């Protein structure tokens, strides 16, 4: 694994705009950054990322089966009690998942280093950056080969787009798909549009709407769109923990709508799975020691650890504590539900930038990666996205 500086394409901004990638800058700062790329060997991809991702996913699914059957664990994850049957029934029905992203600390295999990838967290419910991972970095690779920015033999670990199309065919069963989220947010809107496009390529009819425009029909009992059409199948780029507290949350259990991601994914999108995974699979090479903050065993981590809210997104309210002092921290609105502590897994340092590997799964199968890097060890909303290549 190397970070290789390279020239950027003269026309990359125009290419981004033509693709609908109009959030390549965030508040005037680069989000997409192709002034360097990360190069991997095939062994690093297959043995260092793909194989561990598959194994972690299987552990996570085993954990879900345990949690839905244990009220103490559901309570420990701060999932509101009225929704426990919703999660349990969703798991029992085997409601299908579309995708997810594991965030990993991984430094590659060079110089004799074979430190296994470590799970930092699982973006299981509403992961973004999928368009740039599936499409725009692939476009970069094709043009970078053509323009001799990367070696002509270069490849990319990336079958995300094709896997999404294939998965939609299985999930939909011929039904119309509604896609809902915060459509006025540039990134969320573009993500929804991209997923709608993959669904259309799978032959589905789609309807894109803001989450606030979902209505309810008392007669017949069900969610409807603005044209009063039933919502039978809905993809939501909107977290389950928010839905539980929204006005229509109480109606979720009584509605016939099939949600993607399914309700049981509310378990895996919770940072509380990190101590539960460690409890179930203590010592696994791809896991980090982790404990709920009120667990006396948390003291075993010593004065240096990462403190994470049970619910958090984009690094909000995460603190990196070294020798009892928070040396890096992100502000945010989370933390009321409690915190977990996780052992430090230092990210590789490439001259003052720290990359996190995003390992993508579609239908529970690993199929691609993305890289976010930051000048701090906490990946946040302004962290840059860099492409990768197998060389």
VODRENDO-417683 format. One record per residue (C-alpha): residue in three letters; y negated, z, x negated. Coordinates in nm, 3 decimals, decimal comma. Layout:
residues N
atom residu ala | Y Y | Z Z | X X
...
END
This chain:
residues 391
atom residu unk | Y 0,000 | Z 0,000 | X 0,000
atom residu unk | Y -0,327 | Z -0,115 | X -0,150
atom residu unk | Y -0,685 | Z -0,147 | X -0,032
atom residu unk | Y -0,802 | Z -0,486 | X -0,155
atom residu unk | Y -1,172 | Z -0,581 | X -0,141
atom residu unk | Y -1,222 | Z -0,938 | X -0,021
atom residu unk | Y -1,497 | Z -1,171 | X 0,104
atom residu unk | Y -1,561 | Z -1,168 | X 0,476
atom residu unk | Y -1,560 | Z -1,487 | X 0,682
atom residu unk | Y -1,910 | Z -1,629 | X 0,721
atom residu unk | Y -1,852 | Z -1,687 | X 1,093
atom residu unk | Y -1,655 | Z -1,377 | X 1,188
atom residu unk | Y -1,921 | Z -1,249 | X 1,428
atom residu unk | Y -1,928 | Z -1,579 | X 1,618
atom residu unk | Y -1,549 | Z -1,578 | X 1,625
atom residu unk | Y -1,550 | Z -1,224 | X 1,763
atom residu unk | Y -1,795 | Z -1,314 | X 2,038
atom residu unk | Y -1,593 | Z -1,622 | X 2,133
atom residu unk | Y -1,285 | Z -1,399 | X 2,164
atom residu unk | Y -1,465 | Z -1,148 | X 2,384
atom residu unk | Y -1,468 | Z -0,890 | X 2,104
atom residu unk | Y -1,828 | Z -0,782 | X 2,158
atom residu unk | Y -1,792 | Z -0,422 | X 2,039
atom residu unk | Y -1,742 | Z -0,517 | X 1,673
atom residu unk | Y -2,043 | Z -0,295 | X 1,606
atom residu unk | Y -2,099 | Z 0,054 | X 1,750
atom residu unk | Y -2,458 | Z 0,175 | X 1,768
atom residu unk | Y -2,558 | Z -0,064 | X 1,492
atom residu unk | Y -2,273 | Z 0,032 | X 1,259
atom residu unk | Y -1,971 | Z -0,179 | X 1,175
atom residu unk | Y -1,656 | Z -0,111 | X 1,369
atom residu unk | Y -1,465 | Z -0,420 | X 1,258
atom residu unk | Y -1,480 | Z -0,442 | X 0,878
atom residu unk | Y -1,310 | Z -0,723 | X 0,686
atom residu unk | Y -1,476 | Z -0,665 | X 0,350
atom residu unk | Y -1,138 | Z -0,526 | X 0,248
atom residu unk | Y -0,783 | Z -0,533 | X 0,382
atom residu unk | Y -0,478 | Z -0,314 | X 0,338
atom residu unk | Y -0,180 | Z -0,481 | X 0,174
atom residu unk | Y 0,177 | Z -0,360 | X 0,228
atom residu unk | Y 0,517 | Z -0,450 | X 0,093
atom residu unk | Y 0,790 | Z -0,537 | X 0,341
atom residu unk | Y 0,976 | Z -0,218 | X 0,247
atom residu unk | Y 0,668 | Z -0,009 | X 0,327
atom residu unk | Y 0,651 | Z -0,168 | X 0,671
atom residu unk | Y 1,020 | Z -0,150 | X 0,757
atom residu unk | Y 1,116 | Z 0,182 | X 0,596
atom residu unk | Y 0,782 | Z 0,359 | X 0,576
atom residu unk | Y 0,636 | Z 0,282 | X 0,919
atom residu unk | Y 0,869 | Z 0,099 | X 1,158
atom residu unk | Y 1,180 | Z 0,312 | X 1,111
atom residu unk | Y 0,997 | Z 0,649 | X 1,134
atom residu unk | Y 0,804 | Z 0,529 | X 1,440
atom residu unk | Y 1,127 | Z 0,453 | X 1,623
atom residu unk | Y 1,273 | Z 0,790 | X 1,530
atom residu unk | Y 0,960 | Z 0,983 | X 1,634
atom residu unk | Y 0,956 | Z 0,801 | X 1,968
atom residu unk | Y 1,312 | Z 0,907 | X 2,041
atom residu unk | Y 1,226 | Z 1,268 | X 1,959
atom residu unk | Y 0,926 | Z 1,249 | X 2,192
atom residu unk | Y 1,138 | Z 1,117 | X 2,479
atom residu unk | Y 1,388 | Z 1,398 | X 2,425
atom residu unk | Y 1,097 | Z 1,641 | X 2,438
atom residu unk | Y 0,975 | Z 1,503 | X 2,772
atom residu unk | Y 1,317 | Z 1,556 | X 2,925
atom residu unk | Y 1,304 | Z 1,917 | X 2,813
atom residu unk | Y 0,946 | Z 1,984 | X 2,927
atom residu unk | Y 0,978 | Z 1,847 | X 3,282
atom residu unk | Y 1,270 | Z 2,085 | X 3,339
atom residu unk | Y 1,095 | Z 2,393 | X 3,201
atom residu unk | Y 0,803 | Z 2,547 | X 3,393
atom residu unk | Y 0,713 | Z 2,767 | X 3,098
atom residu unk | Y 0,656 | Z 2,460 | X 2,882
atom residu unk | Y 0,456 | Z 2,281 | X 3,151
atom residu unk | Y 0,239 | Z 2,590 | X 3,174
atom residu unk | Y 0,214 | Z 2,604 | X 2,794
atom residu unk | Y 0,075 | Z 2,250 | X 2,794
atom residu unk | Y -0,187 | Z 2,354 | X 3,051
atom residu unk | Y -0,071 | Z 2,093 | X 3,300
atom residu unk | Y -0,192 | Z 2,203 | X 3,646
atom residu unk | Y 0,098 | Z 2,339 | X 3,851
atom residu unk | Y 0,040 | Z 2,119 | X 4,159
atom residu unk | Y 0,127 | Z 1,814 | X 3,946
atom residu unk | Y 0,453 | Z 1,941 | X 3,797
atom residu unk | Y 0,664 | Z 1,768 | X 4,067
atom residu unk | Y 0,471 | Z 1,443 | X 4,008
atom residu unk | Y 0,565 | Z 1,445 | X 3,640
atom residu unk | Y 0,923 | Z 1,551 | X 3,708
atom residu unk | Y 0,979 | Z 1,284 | X 3,973
atom residu unk | Y 0,824 | Z 1,016 | X 3,755
atom residu unk | Y 1,061 | Z 1,103 | X 3,470
atom residu unk | Y 1,363 | Z 1,123 | X 3,701
atom residu unk | Y 1,282 | Z 0,776 | X 3,842
atom residu unk | Y 1,248 | Z 0,646 | X 3,487
atom residu unk | Y 0,904 | Z 0,504 | X 3,560
atom residu unk | Y 0,835 | Z 0,244 | X 3,294
atom residu unk | Y 0,587 | Z 0,272 | X 3,008
atom residu unk | Y 0,381 | Z -0,016 | X 2,870
atom residu unk | Y 0,259 | Z 0,096 | X 2,528
atom residu unk | Y 0,147 | Z 0,375 | X 2,297
atom residu unk | Y 0,024 | Z 0,439 | X 1,944
atom residu unk | Y 0,139 | Z 0,694 | X 1,689
atom residu unk | Y -0,124 | Z 0,798 | X 1,435
atom residu unk | Y 0,039 | Z 0,851 | X 1,097
atom residu unk | Y -0,058 | Z 0,970 | X 0,753
atom residu unk | Y 0,108 | Z 0,732 | X 0,505
atom residu unk | Y 0,024 | Z 0,651 | X 0,144
atom residu unk | Y 0,274 | Z 0,376 | X 0,071
atom residu unk | Y 0,548 | Z 0,357 | X -0,189
atom residu unk | Y 0,363 | Z 0,268 | X -0,508
atom residu unk | Y 0,388 | Z 0,461 | X -0,835
atom residu unk | Y 0,719 | Z 0,609 | X -0,733
atom residu unk | Y 0,566 | Z 0,782 | X -0,432
atom residu unk | Y 0,805 | Z 0,797 | X -0,138
atom residu unk | Y 0,633 | Z 1,064 | X 0,072
atom residu unk | Y 0,742 | Z 1,001 | X 0,432
atom residu unk | Y 0,489 | Z 0,908 | X 0,697
atom residu unk | Y 0,373 | Z 1,215 | X 0,887
atom residu unk | Y 0,292 | Z 1,223 | X 1,259
atom residu unk | Y -0,068 | Z 1,331 | X 1,314
atom residu unk | Y -0,073 | Z 1,276 | X 1,691
atom residu unk | Y 0,048 | Z 1,048 | X 1,969
atom residu unk | Y -0,198 | Z 0,838 | X 2,172
atom residu unk | Y 0,052 | Z 0,797 | X 2,452
atom residu unk | Y -0,160 | Z 0,753 | X 2,762
atom residu unk | Y -0,479 | Z 0,551 | X 2,703
atom residu unk | Y -0,476 | Z 0,409 | X 2,350
atom residu unk | Y -0,754 | Z 0,164 | X 2,275
atom residu unk | Y -0,803 | Z -0,075 | X 1,978
atom residu unk | Y -0,509 | Z -0,280 | X 2,100
atom residu unk | Y -0,706 | Z -0,605 | X 2,132
atom residu unk | Y -0,828 | Z -0,592 | X 1,775
atom residu unk | Y -0,478 | Z -0,493 | X 1,659
atom residu unk | Y -0,290 | Z -0,757 | X 1,855
atom residu unk | Y -0,532 | Z -1,049 | X 1,846
atom residu unk | Y -0,835 | Z -1,025 | X 1,622
atom residu unk | Y -0,664 | Z -0,908 | X 1,306
atom residu unk | Y -0,405 | Z -1,184 | X 1,356
atom residu unk | Y -0,686 | Z -1,438 | X 1,386
atom residu unk | Y -0,829 | Z -1,292 | X 1,065
atom residu unk | Y -0,495 | Z -1,339 | X 0,885
atom residu unk | Y -0,459 | Z -1,702 | X 0,992
atom residu unk | Y -0,811 | Z -1,788 | X 0,884
atom residu unk | Y -0,787 | Z -1,574 | X 0,569
atom residu unk | Y -0,480 | Z -1,771 | X 0,459
atom residu unk | Y -0,650 | Z -2,099 | X 0,541
atom residu unk | Y -0,962 | Z -1,998 | X 0,347
atom residu unk | Y -0,761 | Z -1,850 | X 0,057
atom residu unk | Y -0,893 | Z -1,500 | X 0,110
atom residu unk | Y -0,533 | Z -1,370 | X 0,103
atom residu unk | Y -0,222 | Z -1,521 | X -0,059
atom residu unk | Y -0,069 | Z -1,813 | X 0,125
atom residu unk | Y 0,261 | Z -1,628 | X 0,162
atom residu unk | Y 0,095 | Z -1,334 | X 0,341
atom residu unk | Y 0,228 | Z -1,216 | X 0,676
atom residu unk | Y 0,141 | Z -0,939 | X 0,921
atom residu unk | Y 0,341 | Z -0,673 | X 1,103
atom residu unk | Y 0,229 | Z -0,775 | X 1,448
atom residu unk | Y 0,424 | Z -0,884 | X 1,754
atom residu unk | Y 0,216 | Z -0,672 | X 1,991
atom residu unk | Y 0,081 | Z -0,961 | X 2,199
atom residu unk | Y 0,418 | Z -1,121 | X 2,266
atom residu unk | Y 0,578 | Z -0,786 | X 2,344
atom residu unk | Y 0,307 | Z -0,700 | X 2,599
atom residu unk | Y 0,362 | Z -1,025 | X 2,786
atom residu unk | Y 0,737 | Z -0,969 | X 2,791
atom residu unk | Y 0,698 | Z -0,610 | X 2,907
atom residu unk | Y 0,467 | Z -0,700 | X 3,197
atom residu unk | Y 0,736 | Z -0,929 | X 3,338
atom residu unk | Y 0,980 | Z -0,639 | X 3,352
atom residu unk | Y 0,736 | Z -0,379 | X 3,484
atom residu unk | Y 0,573 | Z -0,586 | X 3,757
atom residu unk | Y 0,869 | Z -0,707 | X 3,957
atom residu unk | Y 0,652 | Z -0,980 | X 4,109
atom residu unk | Y 0,385 | Z -0,740 | X 4,234
atom residu unk | Y 0,011 | Z -0,782 | X 4,198
atom residu unk | Y -0,136 | Z -0,573 | X 3,917
atom residu unk | Y -0,458 | Z -0,375 | X 3,947
atom residu unk | Y -0,622 | Z -0,264 | X 3,622
atom residu unk | Y -0,874 | Z 0,019 | X 3,643
atom residu unk | Y -1,092 | Z 0,216 | X 3,404
atom residu unk | Y -1,451 | Z 0,271 | X 3,300
atom residu unk | Y -1,543 | Z -0,095 | X 3,312
atom residu unk | Y -1,906 | Z -0,042 | X 3,201
atom residu unk | Y -1,786 | Z 0,095 | X 2,866
atom residu unk | Y -1,774 | Z -0,203 | X 2,627
atom residu unk | Y -1,450 | Z -0,105 | X 2,455
atom residu unk | Y -1,268 | Z 0,002 | X 2,770
atom residu unk | Y -1,385 | Z -0,306 | X 2,958
atom residu unk | Y -1,266 | Z -0,537 | X 2,681
atom residu unk | Y -0,932 | Z -0,355 | X 2,658
atom residu unk | Y -0,877 | Z -0,391 | X 3,032
atom residu unk | Y -0,970 | Z -0,759 | X 3,019
atom residu unk | Y -0,727 | Z -0,819 | X 2,734
atom residu unk | Y -0,439 | Z -0,643 | X 2,908
atom residu unk | Y -0,519 | Z -0,837 | X 3,226
atom residu unk | Y -0,494 | Z -1,155 | X 3,020
atom residu unk | Y -0,151 | Z -1,058 | X 2,883
atom residu unk | Y -0,037 | Z -0,982 | X 3,237
atom residu unk | Y -0,167 | Z -1,318 | X 3,359
atom residu unk | Y 0,025 | Z -1,489 | X 3,078
atom residu unk | Y 0,333 | Z -1,311 | X 3,211
atom residu unk | Y 0,270 | Z -1,475 | X 3,549
atom residu unk | Y 0,113 | Z -1,179 | X 3,729
atom residu unk | Y -0,178 | Z -1,188 | X 3,970
atom residu unk | Y -0,437 | Z -0,935 | X 3,855
atom residu unk | Y -0,739 | Z -0,751 | X 3,989
atom residu unk | Y -0,978 | Z -0,566 | X 3,757
atom residu unk | Y -1,185 | Z -0,281 | X 3,902
atom residu unk | Y -1,369 | Z 0,032 | X 3,802
atom residu unk | Y -1,177 | Z 0,355 | X 3,847
atom residu unk | Y -1,453 | Z 0,478 | X 4,080
atom residu unk | Y -1,390 | Z 0,183 | X 4,312
atom residu unk | Y -1,036 | Z 0,286 | X 4,398
atom residu unk | Y -1,032 | Z 0,396 | X 4,760
atom residu unk | Y -0,790 | Z 0,570 | X 4,995
atom residu unk | Y -0,656 | Z 0,461 | X 5,332
atom residu unk | Y -0,559 | Z 0,754 | X 5,553
atom residu unk | Y -0,367 | Z 0,529 | X 5,789
atom residu unk | Y -0,051 | Z 0,450 | X 5,597
atom residu unk | Y -0,156 | Z 0,677 | X 5,313
atom residu unk | Y -0,227 | Z 0,483 | X 4,997
atom residu unk | Y -0,477 | Z 0,373 | X 4,734
atom residu unk | Y -0,669 | Z 0,052 | X 4,801
atom residu unk | Y -0,912 | Z -0,176 | X 4,622
atom residu unk | Y -1,258 | Z -0,283 | X 4,741
atom residu unk | Y -1,102 | Z -0,547 | X 4,969
atom residu unk | Y -0,878 | Z -0,285 | X 5,128
atom residu unk | Y -0,569 | Z -0,430 | X 4,960
atom residu unk | Y -0,290 | Z -0,188 | X 4,877
atom residu unk | Y -0,257 | Z -0,094 | X 4,512
atom residu unk | Y 0,116 | Z -0,110 | X 4,449
atom residu unk | Y 0,108 | Z -0,132 | X 4,069
atom residu unk | Y -0,187 | Z -0,001 | X 3,868
atom residu unk | Y -0,262 | Z 0,011 | X 3,499
atom residu unk | Y -0,520 | Z 0,282 | X 3,431
atom residu unk | Y -0,725 | Z 0,318 | X 3,115
atom residu unk | Y -0,817 | Z 0,664 | X 3,230
atom residu unk | Y -0,647 | Z 0,987 | X 3,115
atom residu unk | Y -0,406 | Z 1,172 | X 3,335
atom residu unk | Y -0,579 | Z 1,503 | X 3,268
atom residu unk | Y -0,899 | Z 1,355 | X 3,415
atom residu unk | Y -0,712 | Z 1,219 | X 3,716
atom residu unk | Y -0,565 | Z 1,561 | X 3,787
atom residu unk | Y -0,917 | Z 1,698 | X 3,834
atom residu unk | Y -1,075 | Z 1,400 | X 4,012
atom residu unk | Y -1,140 | Z 1,392 | X 4,386
atom residu unk | Y -0,833 | Z 1,180 | X 4,459
atom residu unk | Y -0,605 | Z 1,382 | X 4,228
atom residu unk | Y -0,450 | Z 1,571 | X 4,517
atom residu unk | Y -0,342 | Z 1,241 | X 4,672
atom residu unk | Y -0,148 | Z 1,115 | X 4,369
atom residu unk | Y 0,185 | Z 1,266 | X 4,470
atom residu unk | Y 0,174 | Z 1,122 | X 4,822
atom residu unk | Y 0,081 | Z 0,766 | X 4,725
atom residu unk | Y 0,334 | Z 0,486 | X 4,672
atom residu unk | Y 0,138 | Z 0,341 | X 4,377
atom residu unk | Y 0,330 | Z 0,299 | X 4,052
atom residu unk | Y 0,104 | Z 0,396 | X 3,762
atom residu unk | Y 0,108 | Z 0,259 | X 3,411
atom residu unk | Y 0,113 | Z 0,468 | X 3,203
atom residu unk | Y 0,343 | Z 0,679 | X 3,424
atom residu unk | Y 0,270 | Z 1,045 | X 3,508
atom residu unk | Y 0,527 | Z 1,177 | X 3,259
atom residu unk | Y 0,312 | Z 1,034 | X 2,980
atom residu unk | Y 0,069 | Z 1,321 | X 3,051
atom residu unk | Y 0,309 | Z 1,530 | X 2,846
atom residu unk | Y 0,304 | Z 1,308 | X 2,538
atom residu unk | Y -0,073 | Z 1,263 | X 2,541
atom residu unk | Y -0,110 | Z 1,639 | X 2,498
atom residu unk | Y -0,159 | Z 1,781 | X 2,146
atom residu unk | Y 0,070 | Z 2,064 | X 2,252
atom residu unk | Y 0,366 | Z 1,835 | X 2,185
atom residu unk | Y 0,304 | Z 1,879 | X 1,811
atom residu unk | Y 0,418 | Z 2,245 | X 1,799
atom residu unk | Y 0,692 | Z 2,172 | X 2,054
atom residu unk | Y 0,829 | Z 1,888 | X 1,842
atom residu unk | Y 0,823 | Z 2,114 | X 1,537
atom residu unk | Y 1,007 | Z 2,382 | X 1,733
atom residu unk | Y 1,276 | Z 2,135 | X 1,839
atom residu unk | Y 1,307 | Z 1,943 | X 1,512
atom residu unk | Y 1,182 | Z 2,187 | X 1,250
atom residu unk | Y 1,194 | Z 2,039 | X 0,901
atom residu unk | Y 1,208 | Z 1,676 | X 1,012
atom residu unk | Y 1,054 | Z 1,468 | X 0,731
atom residu unk | Y 0,813 | Z 1,283 | X 0,964
atom residu unk | Y 0,676 | Z 1,595 | X 1,133
atom residu unk | Y 0,419 | Z 1,849 | X 1,018
atom residu unk | Y 0,452 | Z 2,223 | X 1,083
atom residu unk | Y 0,246 | Z 2,302 | X 1,393
atom residu unk | Y 0,197 | Z 2,600 | X 1,623
atom residu unk | Y -0,005 | Z 2,701 | X 1,924
atom residu unk | Y -0,302 | Z 2,896 | X 1,798
atom residu unk | Y -0,199 | Z 3,213 | X 1,982
atom residu unk | Y 0,151 | Z 3,202 | X 1,830
atom residu unk | Y 0,186 | Z 3,461 | X 1,551
atom residu unk | Y 0,376 | Z 3,198 | X 1,352
atom residu unk | Y 0,050 | Z 3,002 | X 1,318
atom residu unk | Y -0,040 | Z 3,247 | X 1,040
atom residu unk | Y 0,239 | Z 3,091 | X 0,830
atom residu unk | Y 0,014 | Z 2,788 | X 0,775
atom residu unk | Y -0,220 | Z 3,007 | X 0,572
atom residu unk | Y -0,597 | Z 2,955 | X 0,554
atom residu unk | Y -0,580 | Z 2,574 | X 0,540
atom residu unk | Y -0,485 | Z 2,367 | X 0,845
atom residu unk | Y -0,612 | Z 2,124 | X 1,109
atom residu unk | Y -0,729 | Z 2,278 | X 1,436
atom residu unk | Y -0,696 | Z 2,052 | X 1,742
atom residu unk | Y -0,768 | Z 2,109 | X 2,111
atom residu unk | Y -0,470 | Z 2,065 | X 2,341
atom residu unk | Y -0,677 | Z 1,792 | X 2,511
atom residu unk | Y -0,895 | Z 1,577 | X 2,287
atom residu unk | Y -0,986 | Z 1,214 | X 2,226
atom residu unk | Y -1,139 | Z 1,022 | X 1,936
atom residu unk | Y -1,121 | Z 1,327 | X 1,708
atom residu unk | Y -1,351 | Z 1,536 | X 1,930
atom residu unk | Y -1,351 | Z 1,910 | X 1,856
atom residu unk | Y -1,102 | Z 1,866 | X 1,571
atom residu unk | Y -1,168 | Z 2,080 | X 1,263
atom residu unk | Y -1,023 | Z 2,055 | X 0,915
atom residu unk | Y -1,008 | Z 2,409 | X 0,778
atom residu unk | Y -0,972 | Z 2,471 | X 0,404
atom residu unk | Y -0,938 | Z 2,826 | X 0,272
atom residu unk | Y -1,063 | Z 2,957 | X 0,603
atom residu unk | Y -1,375 | Z 2,738 | X 0,614
atom residu unk | Y -1,421 | Z 2,434 | X 0,840
atom residu unk | Y -1,504 | Z 2,164 | X 0,585
atom residu unk | Y -1,502 | Z 1,877 | X 0,833
atom residu unk | Y -1,545 | Z 1,901 | X 1,208
atom residu unk | Y -1,626 | Z 1,680 | X 1,506
atom residu unk | Y -1,829 | Z 1,796 | X 1,804
atom residu unk | Y -1,713 | Z 1,733 | X 2,158
atom residu unk | Y -1,643 | Z 1,872 | X 2,505
atom residu unk | Y -1,283 | Z 1,987 | X 2,455
atom residu unk | Y -1,116 | Z 2,317 | X 2,376
atom residu unk | Y -1,124 | Z 2,521 | X 2,699
atom residu unk | Y -0,747 | Z 2,478 | X 2,742
atom residu unk | Y -0,672 | Z 2,614 | X 2,396
atom residu unk | Y -0,592 | Z 2,487 | X 2,047
atom residu unk | Y -0,302 | Z 2,412 | X 1,820
atom residu unk | Y -0,288 | Z 2,439 | X 1,444
atom residu unk | Y -0,119 | Z 2,174 | X 1,234
atom residu unk | Y -0,041 | Z 2,174 | X 0,863
atom residu unk | Y -0,268 | Z 1,962 | X 0,649
atom residu unk | Y -0,139 | Z 1,617 | X 0,560
atom residu unk | Y -0,401 | Z 1,479 | X 0,323
atom residu unk | Y -0,481 | Z 1,117 | X 0,400
atom residu unk | Y -0,468 | Z 0,877 | X 0,107
atom residu unk | Y -0,807 | Z 0,854 | X -0,064
atom residu unk | Y -0,917 | Z 0,501 | X -0,150
atom residu unk | Y -1,240 | Z 0,570 | X -0,333
atom residu unk | Y -1,391 | Z 0,796 | X -0,068
atom residu unk | Y -1,241 | Z 0,633 | X 0,242
atom residu unk | Y -0,943 | Z 0,773 | X 0,428
atom residu unk | Y -0,714 | Z 0,544 | X 0,631
atom residu unk | Y -0,498 | Z 0,643 | X 0,928
atom residu unk | Y -0,209 | Z 0,419 | X 1,026
atom residu unk | Y -0,183 | Z 0,336 | X 1,395
atom residu unk | Y 0,177 | Z 0,240 | X 1,468
atom residu unk | Y 0,206 | Z 0,057 | X 1,798
atom residu unk | Y 0,496 | Z 0,066 | X 2,042
atom residu unk | Y 0,554 | Z -0,156 | X 2,343
atom residu unk | Y 0,838 | Z -0,052 | X 2,575
atom residu unk | Y 0,919 | Z 0,225 | X 2,322
atom residu unk | Y 0,983 | Z -0,025 | X 2,041
atom residu unk | Y 0,767 | Z -0,041 | X 1,724
atom residu unk | Y 0,587 | Z -0,376 | X 1,697
atom residu unk | Y 0,268 | Z -0,361 | X 1,489
atom residu unk | Y 0,007 | Z -0,155 | X 1,313
atom residu unk | Y -0,365 | Z -0,101 | X 1,294
atom residu unk | Y -0,575 | Z 0,084 | X 1,039
atom residu unk | Y -0,882 | Z 0,297 | X 1,099
atom residu unk | Y -1,068 | Z 0,437 | X 0,802
atom residu unk | Y -1,352 | Z 0,685 | X 0,769
atom residu unk | Y -1,563 | Z 0,850 | X 0,503
atom residu unk | Y -1,424 | Z 1,182 | X 0,629
atom residu unk | Y -1,060 | Z 1,287 | X 0,678
atom residu unk | Y -1,110 | Z 1,301 | X 1,056
atom residu unk | Y -1,082 | Z 0,966 | X 1,233
atom residu unk | Y -1,346 | Z 0,947 | X 1,505
atom residu unk | Y -1,511 | Z 0,704 | X 1,743
atom residu unk | Y -1,715 | Z 0,543 | X 1,463
atom residu unk | Y -1,426 | Z 0,496 | X 1,220
atom residu unk | Y -1,391 | Z 0,138 | X 1,103
atom residu unk | Y -1,104 | Z -0,097 | X 1,184
atom residu unk | Y -0,968 | Z -0,294 | X 0,886
atom residu unk | Y -0,704 | Z -0,569 | X 0,898
atom residu unk | Y -0,377 | Z -0,563 | X 0,708
atom residu unk | Y -0,134 | Z -0,806 | X 0,552
atom residu unk | Y 0,219 | Z -0,803 | X 0,413
atom residu unk | Y 0,206 | Z -0,955 | X 0,064
END
